[in-house]
Each structure stands twice: as structure tokens, then as C-alpha cells.
């Protein structure tokens, strides 16, 4: 009950803050960001950063596994451990790429659905191009 009463007040406060910031930005020489930042852009940025960090971790694991393999000096147990690490890292790479593709598709679909576009108007490919 209380949240239903507080929601319009919070929206009004946010609107007043935005209006005040935009009116102060103009005379100060800063560009006003009227487009806003929607949830799909924020989520897309966070997902991209997280997957990029995972890619760096994957690279570190691959380098470490290669180092272990090169320093194994023919010991089968160490070579097997290094090969297993490389295999697991490649599987991780496949999972990361699949997660990125799924997240990109979902966020793109959400962005199109919330902006009211059907594809070409909302930044999609819009078909073959006719050429």
C-alpha cells in the first residue's frame, strides 16, 4: 500500500531532478542527454563487461595451461592436466560465446519491443537491403 503511494512521488522527484539537471547543463556548456538510459542499455553494458572479464580469465587459464604443458618435461600426468585445462577452457569459451549471443538477442528483442519498433526503425537489420 505504501509503495503504491510513494511511486508517483518518487517519479515526480526524479522528473524534477532530471529537469533541473538539464536546465543547468545548457548554460554550463554541457550537452543534455534527453534520450535517457534505459534498462536494456544498462543490462547490455553490464553483460558485455562481465563476459569481457570472463574472456580475460579464459585467456589467463589458456596461457597457464600452455605453460604447464611446456614445463611438463614429458611427465604424462602433467601433460594430461594441461590438456584437460585447455579442453575445459575451450568449453568455457563456447559457453561464453553462446551466453553473449543469447544475451545480445534477448536485449535486442527487448529494446525493439519497448521502443515500439519492428526492426529497421529500431536499429535492426531490416532485411536484405534489396541490392
N, C-alpha and C positions, 0 to 999 in steps of 0.2 A: 504494500500500500504506500509506504513512504517513498519507495523508489519511483513509483508512478507519479508522485507529486514532485519529486526532485528532478526528474528527467527534463521537463520543459525549462526549469530554472537553469539547469546545467547547460542546456543547449543555448539559452539566451546569453549566459555568461560567456560561453565560448564564442558565440557570434559577436558579442561586444568586444571581446579581446581581439578577434580577427579584424574587425572594423578599425579598431584603434591602431593596431599594428600596421595595417595597410595605409591608413591616413598618415602615419608617421614615416612610413617608408618612402613615399613620394618626395616630400620636401628634403629628405635626407640624401636623396640621390640613389636610393636602393630600388631595385625592381620589386614590385609586388607580385607574389605568387598567387594569382587568382584561381589557378587550376586546382589547388589543394593537393593533398597527398592522400590517395585512397588506400584502403586496406590491402588491395591486391598488389600495389606497388611496394608497400612496406613488406608484405609477406614474401614477395618475389625477391626483394633485396636481401632479406634475412636468409632465405633458402639458398640463394646464389652464394652468399658469403659462407654459409655452413658447408655447402658442397665444395666450394673452393678450398676451405680449410681441410676437409676430408681428402681432397686431391693432394694437398701438400703432405699430409700424413701418409698417404699411399705411396708417394714418391720416396719419402724417407724409409718406409718399410722395404721398398724395392731396392734402394741403394744399400740398406743394411743386409738384406738377403744376398745381394750380389757380393758384398764384402765377405760375408760368411762363406759363400761358395768358393771365392778366390783364395781364402785363407784356410780352407778345409784340409789342404795338403793330402788329398786322396782319401781321407777318412770318410767311409761310407755314411756313418751316422750324421756327420756334419753336412755332407752334401745333400742327404735326404732332407734334413731340417731346412736347409736353404731352399731346396726345390719346393718343399711344402709351403714355405713362406711366400715364394714367388707365385705359386698357384693360388694361394689364398688372397694375395694382393690383386691378382688379375680378376678373381671372382669379385673382390671388393670394388674394383674399377667398373666391372659390368653393372654391379648394383648401383654405384654412384651415378653412372650414365643413365641407367633406367630411371632412377629417382629424379634426376634432373629433367628428363624427358616428360615424365608423368607430371611433375610439379609445373613445368612450363605449360603443358597442355591445359591443366586444370586452372591455373591462374589466368591464362589467356582466355579460356572459356568464361571464367567468372568476370573478367574485365569486360568482355563483349556483352555478357548478359546484363551487367549492371549499368553499362553505358548506353544500352539500347541499340547497339549496332549489330549488324548481321555478318560482318566480316570485313569488307573493303572499307566501310566507313569507320570502323573501329580499329583500323590498323592491321587487319588481316590480309591475307594474300589476295583474295578477291577473284580467284580463278586463274586461268592460263594466260591471260593477257591478250589473247586474240591475235598474236602475231606469229 
